[in-house]
Each structure stands twice: as structure tokens, then as C-alpha cells.
Amino acid sequence: MTERVPLVVIGAGPAGLSAAAEATAAGVETLLLDEQAVPGGQIYRAVGRANPDRRTILGADYADGAGLLPVLKSSQLDYRPGASVWQVTPEREVFYTVAGKATAVRAARMVLATGAMERPMPFPGWTLPGVMSAGAAQILLKSSGLVPDGEVVLAGSGPLLFLIANQILNAGGRIAGLVETTPRGNLARALPYLPGLLRLPAYLGKGLALLARLRRAKVPYFRGARDLTAHGGTQVEALRFTAGGRTHELPCQILLLHQGVAPNVQITRALGLTHDWDAVPRCWRPRLDAWGGTELEGIAVAGDGGGILGAAASAHQGRLAGLQAACRLGKLNEAERDARTGAHRRALSAQRAARPFLDRLYRPAGAFLDPPGETIVCRCEEVTAAQIRGFVGLGCLGPNQAKAFGRAGMGPCQGRLCGLTVSEIMARTRGVGVQDVGAYRVRPPIKPVTLAELAAMDEDDG
């Protein structure tokens, strides 16, 4: 029989753990599903098993994530790691696979806490071996203590780039250069929103401290870089770029890329929820109410999956979603729920006030939204930017039609990596907004699932 639970939370990062904490504290039996083997999400990955040295390397903000883990001991919580969710229905059915067996569960309420994904940063040579996302390097450092071997170059834009550079230095790695691609005009556009950022003075102080640490380590730092090209034979050997009116070439064995993050909207899109295009950070986000609720009854979104605000804000959003779920399930009345929300809403207000400055300062450079010529955009199917523009010339109006024209978005990642770029290229080629072009439709299975896993489902699981 299909298992039935009062509440299912998908994702064990700061939002999911916080939602589960509030719900279980109110007496709600909660099922927590997470794709990773250990809790924490990306920002707090493996914090529960990190030794003191690793916590020091990764910083105090990372170590603070341990404070979210006590919920895992709650008798009201059923925590299932290694659970790959591949379908969610509007009726709050969740289909997932653990250890090769697919299972179905139906929930009275649901909180989606699926977090964010790194934005793709396509440019010539970005598919060479040795080129990887900065977030992937951070995963290896957090989960296994692995430090990149050889000369490392970091390139891109956004606060995470500077954090990861510091973490690599703390772990004993060698950084040959940090190449920032933030367009010079972004700061002028962001400055009117500086008062909002000043509501979080600690955030600004941390950023300045990261920069100071890089200066003390004498890391070569290039601002306003453009015309990036990675060179190499069997693997990356150098990054060539223009900065300060000169062409530079930095030899490297590892090239780490980061161009900000975007909400992971695979599940919310598969559910057919309304999504709005946010033209400043260049991403889609689901339309939510003040509690994270969606237009589907009983389904809420918490954390960066609903719009990028960061780990601290995600935890507060998770607590609001957990309290609302407990209220709707009859474990709290509205007065009790509201009495517990004040501090979380005040903290969220400050976090939201800082975003307009950060979103404008680190708005992605156009060259990575609309990459040149033969740059591969869809890595799974090896479709180039020039081919996608060619599709438009043949009458292709949007990314879903592009699948038929040249299989873009039809590989194993199902458009997770190339989707934003394909939409941007098509919109710019047509001379319309991304909202007019749209995004890939997402259909189940959201993640690959084998016939053997389906066959292992109980007969009555549907």
C-alpha cells in the first residue's frame, strides 16, 4: 500500500531541516527525504561529521549549520537519506528511489526545500577536463576534505567565488589567480540599494574580510575580465582573458567557475506551478504567498528554491513553512503559530532588503548569458550557441521546440544545466524577453529512474 504521512519535506538543507524542526516540535509526524547521504544541503554539507580542523577551514558560518541537526533525533521525524525524488504530483504523492527500490508516499502537506543550482557559465573551452564548477570543488572539500591539486584559477562572479577561494587557501591549496567577470557598470547600478545591504553590516564585513585575506595571500586578482577562453589538450592548461585593457593568460591545472546560483525549480515546474521571470538576477522563481504556499493546496516552497536569499534566510523560511504546516494539520492554532513567527519575519525582512544590491552587483555578464559562436551550451547533447541561434532562424520560437530541432535539453540532465542559457540565447536572438520565450517543460521522471527500480515497487504503490 502507498504509505501515508501528515507531512513530507523534500530536502535536508537549512530550509528543510528548519521546517522539519518546527513541525516535529508541534507534534507533526514528518517524513524528511534527502538525495544526499548526510544532511546539511550544499551550504552545510556533511557538517555533522566534519572534524574541528575541517570546520575551521570552512569557516564559522559553515560550523553554525550543526545547530540545525538536533531535529534528526526527534521521535516524530522519519529521516531517509539517499532518496532520489523523481516525481511529485499535485495530489501530494511523492515517488522516490532509495538503494535501488522505488517507493511512493502520499502526504497531507508538503514542503519543497530543494535549494539552488549553480548557474551555467558557458564560454569557449569550458567543457575541457579540469574545468569544473566552484560549487563542485566545495562539495569535495566539505564531504571528503579533498583539496584541488596543482595551480587553481577561479573565474566568475558572486560572493561564493571569494568564499571558496578562501576555503581552498585555508586548506593548503594554491591559487594562481582570481578572475572576476562582474561587469564594471554593475556597481553604479547597485549603489542606490546600498542602504538595504547596510541592514546586514555583518554580511558586508564578512565580504571585506574575504577580500583582505586574498590580498594578504597575494592572490593575483583581476577585475572586469571578459573574452574568457580555456585552453588545453587532454585537460585544461590555461585561462586566457582580457582585463584592464590587456590580454592575460594564467596557467592552471584546475579551473573553477562560478556565475551565481538560481532556484532549483525542477519539481515546481513539473507540478505546473506559475513561475515569474526575475529580470535582475536572470532566473525563474515560483509564485508564493507569505508562508511559502503555492497555488496547489498543501504544497509549500521554502529556501532558495523559491528565490535566492541565502542559507540564513532559508532557515527562517523553513521555520515559517513548518509552522504553517503544523497549523493546517491542527497541531497549532493561528494565534500560537503567529506568536512564533515574529523573529523569523524580522530576520527575513533584513535579508530581503540586502538582495537588491547583491542581485544588481553580481548580475551575470551578457557574454555568459548569450555565449559566442561554437561554445557548447547543452553539454549532454553537445549543442552549440550557434546551432541554437540557427534554430531560431528556422522558425523555432522557444526551448521546447528546440528539443525537436536539435535535442537541446534532452540529455541526462533534462535541461537543468542548459535551460537558462537556451532561453536567454533564443530571447536575445528573437529580440524579446525571456518571459516571452519561456522555459523547458519538466515532465516525470524528474531524475533518471531505471526499469528495475520501478519493478521493485510494491504492487499497490501504483
DOPA-736262 format. One line per 3 residues: number of its first residue (from 1); their letters; for each residue x, y, z of C-alpha. Coordinates in steps of 0.5 Angstrom, whole numbers, always signed. Example, Ala and Ser with C-alpha at 12.3 -4.5 7.8 and 13.67 -1.06 7.14 Angstrom:
<rs>
1> AS> +25 -9 +16  +27 -2 +14;
</rs>
This chain:
<rs>
1> MTE> +0 +0 +0  +2 +7 -1  +5 +10 +5;
4> RVP> +1 +16 +8  +4 +21 +12  +2 +28 +15;
7> LVV> +8 +32 +13  +13 +31 +8  +19 +35 +7;
10> IGA> +24 +34 +1  +31 +37 +2  +35 +37 +8;
13> GPA> +39 +43 +8  +38 +49 +12  +30 +50 +10;
16> GLS> +28 +43 +10  +32 +42 +17  +28 +48 +20;
19> AAA> +21 +46 +17  +22 +39 +20  +24 +42 +27;
22> EAT> +18 +47 +27  +13 +42 +25  +16 +36 +29;
25> AAG> +16 +41 +36  +9 +42 +35  +8 +34 +34;
28> VET> +7 +33 +27  +10 +26 +24  +14 +28 +19;
31> LLL> +18 +25 +13  +24 +28 +11  +27 +26 +4;
34> DEQ> +34 +28 +2  +38 +26 -4  +45 +26 +0;
37> AVP> +48 +21 +4  +48 +26 +10  +44 +32 +12;
40> GGQ> +46 +40 +11  +45 +41 +4  +50 +45 +0;
43> IYR> +52 +50 +5  +52 +46 +11  +54 +39 +7;
46> AVG> +57 +34 +12  +57 +39 +18  +55 +33 +23;
49> RAN> +61 +29 +21  +66 +35 +20  +72 +35 +25;
52> PDR> +75 +41 +28  +80 +42 +23  +75 +42 +17;
55> RTI> +70 +47 +21  +76 +52 +22  +78 +51 +14;
58> LGA> +71 +52 +12  +69 +58 +17  +65 +60 +23;
61> DYA> +58 +60 +18  +59 +53 +16  +60 +51 +23;
64> DGA> +54 +54 +25  +50 +49 +21  +51 +44 +26;
67> GLL> +46 +47 +30  +40 +45 +25  +42 +38 +26;
70> PVL> +38 +36 +33  +32 +35 +30  +34 +29 +27;
73> KSS> +34 +26 +34  +26 +27 +34  +22 +21 +35;
76> QLD> +17 +25 +30  +22 +25 +25  +23 +20 +20;
79> YRP> +29 +22 +16  +31 +18 +10  +38 +20 +6;
82> GAS> +40 +18 -1  +33 +19 -3  +32 +21 -10;
85> VWQ> +26 +24 -12  +23 +23 -19  +16 +25 -19;
88> VTP> +11 +29 -15  +4 +30 -16  -1 +36 -15;
91> ERE> -4 +31 -10  +2 +31 -6  +4 +24 -8;
94> VFY> +12 +23 -8  +16 +18 -12  +23 +17 -10;
97> TVA> +28 +11 -10  +33 +9 -4  +38 +4 -5;
100> GKA> +35 +1 -12  +28 +1 -10  +23 +6 -12;
103> TAV> +17 +8 -7  +11 +12 -6  +8 +16 -1;
106> RAA> +2 +21 +0  +2 +27 +5  -3 +31 +7;
109> RMV> +2 +37 +7  +9 +38 +3  +15 +43 +4;
112> LAT> +19 +43 -2  +26 +45 +0  +30 +44 -6;
115> GAM> +35 +49 -6  +39 +53 -11  +44 +50 -17;
118> ERP> +50 +54 -20  +48 +58 -26  +52 +55 -32;
121> MPF> +58 +59 -35  +59 +57 -42  +65 +60 -46;
124> PGW> +70 +57 -50  +74 +51 -47  +69 +51 -41;
127> TLP> +68 +43 -43  +75 +41 -42  +77 +36 -37;
130> GVM> +80 +40 -31  +74 +45 -31  +69 +45 -26;
133> SAG> +64 +49 -22  +67 +52 -16  +61 +49 -12;
136> AAQ> +63 +42 -14  +70 +44 -11  +67 +46 -5;
139> ILL> +63 +39 -5  +69 +35 -5  +72 +40 +1;
142> KSS> +66 +39 +5  +65 +32 +4  +72 +29 +4;
145> GLV> +77 +34 +5  +80 +34 -2  +84 +40 -4;
148> PDG> +85 +42 -11  +92 +39 -13  +96 +44 -17;
151> EVV> +95 +51 -19  +88 +53 -19  +85 +59 -22;
154> LAG> +78 +61 -20  +74 +65 -25  +67 +68 -25;
157> SGP> +62 +73 -20  +59 +73 -14  +60 +72 -6;
160> LLF> +61 +65 -7  +67 +66 -11  +71 +69 -6;
163> LIA> +69 +65 +0  +71 +58 -4  +78 +62 -5;
166> NQI> +79 +63 +2  +77 +56 +4  +82 +53 -1;
169> LNA> +87 +57 +2  +86 +55 +9  +86 +48 +7;
172> GGR> +93 +49 +4  +91 +50 -4  +95 +54 -9;
175> IAG> +91 +59 -12  +94 +62 -19  +89 +68 -20;
178> LVE> +82 +70 -18  +79 +73 -25  +73 +77 -23;
181> TTP> +68 +78 -29  +63 +82 -26  +62 +88 -31;
184> RGN> +64 +95 -28  +58 +98 -29  +54 +94 -24;
187> LAR> +57 +97 -18  +54 +104 -20  +47 +101 -21;
190> ALP> +47 +97 -15  +50 +103 -10  +43 +106 -10;
193> YLP> +41 +100 -6  +47 +100 -1  +42 +102 +5;
196> GLL> +39 +96 +4  +45 +92 +5  +47 +96 +11;
199> RLP> +42 +93 +15  +46 +87 +15  +53 +90 +17;
202> AYL> +56 +83 +19  +55 +81 +12  +59 +87 +9;
205> GKG> +64 +86 +14  +65 +78 +12  +66 +80 +5;
208> LAL> +71 +85 +6  +75 +80 +11  +75 +75 +5;
211> LAR> +78 +80 +0  +83 +82 +5  +85 +75 +6;
214> LRR> +86 +74 -1  +90 +81 -1  +95 +78 +5;
217> AKV> +96 +72 +1  +98 +76 -5  +93 +72 -10;
220> PYF> +93 +75 -17  +86 +79 -17  +83 +81 -24;
223> RGA> +77 +85 -24  +72 +87 -30  +75 +81 -34;
226> RDL> +72 +79 -41  +73 +75 -47  +75 +68 -43;
229> TAH> +78 +62 -46  +80 +56 -43  +86 +53 -47;
232> GGT> +89 +46 -47  +89 +39 -50  +87 +33 -46;
235> QVE> +86 +38 -40  +85 +45 -38  +92 +48 -38;
238> ALR> +91 +56 -38  +86 +61 -38  +86 +67 -43;
241> FTA> +82 +73 -42  +82 +81 -42  +83 +85 -36;
244> GGR> +85 +93 -35  +86 +93 -43  +91 +88 -43;
247> THE> +91 +80 -45  +93 +76 -40  +94 +68 -39;
250> LPC> +94 +64 -33  +97 +57 -33  +93 +52 -29;
253> QIL> +91 +45 -28  +84 +46 -25  +80 +52 -27;
256> LLH> +74 +53 -22  +68 +57 -25  +62 +61 -21;
259> QGV> +57 +65 -24  +52 +66 -18  +46 +61 -17;
262> APN> +39 +60 -19  +33 +57 -16  +32 +50 -17;
265> VQI> +25 +49 -20  +25 +43 -23  +20 +40 -18;
268> TRA> +16 +46 -18  +16 +47 -26  +14 +39 -26;
271> LGL> +8 +41 -22  +5 +46 -27  +6 +52 -22;
274> THD> +6 +59 -24  +13 +62 -25  +15 +69 -25;
277> WDA> +22 +71 -29  +26 +76 -25  +30 +80 -30;
280> VPR> +35 +83 -25  +38 +76 -22  +36 +73 -29;
283> CWR> +32 +67 -26  +25 +64 -25  +22 +63 -19;
286> PRL> +15 +60 -17  +10 +65 -14  +9 +64 -7;
289> DAW> +5 +67 -1  +8 +70 +6  +8 +63 +8;
292> GGT> +12 +60 +2  +5 +57 +0  +4 +56 -7;
295> ELE> -3 +55 -12  -3 +48 -10  -7 +47 -3;
298> GIA> -2 +44 +2  +5 +45 -2  +10 +50 +0;
301> VAG> +17 +52 -2  +22 +54 +3  +29 +57 +2;
304> DGG> +33 +58 -5  +28 +54 -9  +23 +60 -8;
307> GIL> +28 +65 -10  +36 +66 -8  +36 +69 -1;
310> GAA> +42 +65 +2  +43 +60 +8  +40 +64 +14;
313> ASA> +34 +67 +10  +33 +60 +8  +33 +57 +15;
316> HQG> +28 +63 +17  +23 +61 +11  +23 +54 +13;
319> RLA> +21 +55 +20  +15 +59 +17  +13 +54 +13;
322> GLQ> +14 +48 +18  +9 +53 +23  +4 +54 +18;
325> AAC> +4 +46 +16  +3 +45 +24  -3 +50 +24;
328> RLG> -6 +47 +18  -5 +40 +21  -9 +42 +27;
331> KLN> -3 +42 +32  -3 +49 +33  -8 +55 +33;
334> EAE> -7 +61 +29  -5 +65 +35  +0 +60 +37;
337> RDA> +3 +60 +30  +3 +67 +29  +7 +68 +36;
340> RTG> +12 +64 +34  +14 +68 +27  +16 +75 +29;
343> AHR> +23 +74 +30  +23 +70 +23  +20 +75 +19;
346> RAL> +24 +81 +22  +30 +77 +20  +27 +75 +13;
349> SAQ> +26 +83 +12  +33 +85 +13  +36 +79 +9;
352> RAA> +31 +81 +3  +33 +88 +4  +40 +86 +2;
355> RPF> +38 +83 -4  +37 +88 -9  +44 +91 -8;
358> LDR> +47 +84 -9  +43 +82 -15  +45 +88 -18;
361> LYR> +52 +88 -17  +53 +81 -19  +48 +81 -25;
364> PAG> +51 +76 -30  +55 +79 -35  +52 +78 -42;
367> AFL> +57 +74 -45  +56 +68 -41  +48 +69 -42;
370> DPP> +49 +69 -49  +56 +66 -51  +59 +66 -57;
373> GET> +59 +62 -63  +61 +55 -63  +61 +55 -55;
376> IVC> +58 +49 -53  +51 +50 -49  +48 +44 -48;
379> RCE> +53 +39 -45  +49 +33 -46  +48 +33 -53;
382> EVT> +54 +38 -55  +49 +43 -58  +53 +50 -59;
385> AAQ> +50 +57 -58  +51 +58 -66  +46 +52 -67;
388> IRG> +41 +55 -62  +41 +61 -66  +40 +57 -72;
391> FVG> +34 +54 -70  +31 +61 -69  +33 +63 -76;
394> LGC> +29 +56 -78  +23 +59 -74  +24 +56 -67;
397> LGP> +20 +60 -62  +22 +57 -55  +26 +52 -52;
400> NQA> +21 +46 -52  +21 +47 -60  +29 +47 -59;
403> KAF> +29 +40 -57  +26 +38 -64  +30 +42 -68;
406> GRA> +37 +39 -64  +36 +35 -58  +38 +41 -53;
409> GMG> +35 +40 -46  +34 +32 -48  +40 +29 -45;
412> PCQ> +41 +26 -38  +41 +33 -34  +34 +34 -37;
415> GRL> +36 +42 -38  +38 +43 -31  +44 +46 -34;
418> CGL> +43 +49 -40  +36 +51 -39  +37 +58 -37;
421> TVS> +42 +59 -43  +38 +56 -48  +32 +61 -46;
424> EIM> +37 +67 -46  +40 +66 -53  +33 +65 -56;
427> ART> +30 +71 -53  +36 +75 -55  +36 +72 -62;
430> RGV> +29 +74 -63  +29 +81 -59  +24 +79 -54;
433> GVQ> +24 +78 -46  +26 +71 -43  +19 +71 -41;
436> DVG> +16 +71 -48  +21 +65 -50  +19 +61 -43;
439> AYR> +23 +55 -40  +23 +48 -41  +17 +44 -39;
442> VRP> +19 +39 -34  +16 +32 -34  +17 +26 -30;
445> PIK> +21 +23 -28  +25 +29 -26  +31 +25 -24;
448> PVT> +33 +18 -28  +30 +12 -26  +31 +5 -28;
451> LAE> +26 +0 -30  +29 -5 -25  +27 +1 -19;
454> LAA> +20 +1 -22  +19 -6 -22  +22 -6 -15;
457> MDE> +16 -2 -13  +10 -6 -9  +5 -8 -13;
460> DDG> +0 -3 -9  +4 +3 -10  +1 +5 -17;
</rs>
